[in-house]
């Protein structure tokens, strides 16, 4: 689960972050000390998605959407209703034109 953190985001200890070019439209940031995933960033607009587990206070977050829902394992389902996007819908939204 990730939190949409917008485009104006900064990290302490940026020298410890390694960025991996994960697709034509996005990059992923990792801690180069322990390997923890730190963010997913869209190249086109610098939009950052940050794992919810990195935040101390998670009470204010609302679970609103699921991505790649057609790739989800069949053995679980979340209780609340969310927007559900398929792989094709995600690729259509973010693939470079």
Secondary structure, 3 states (H helix, E strand, C coil): CEEEEECCCCCCCHHHEEEEECCCCEEEEEECCCCCEEEEEECCCCCEEEEHHHCCCCCCCCCCEECCHHHCCCCCCCCCCCEECCHHHHHHHHCCC
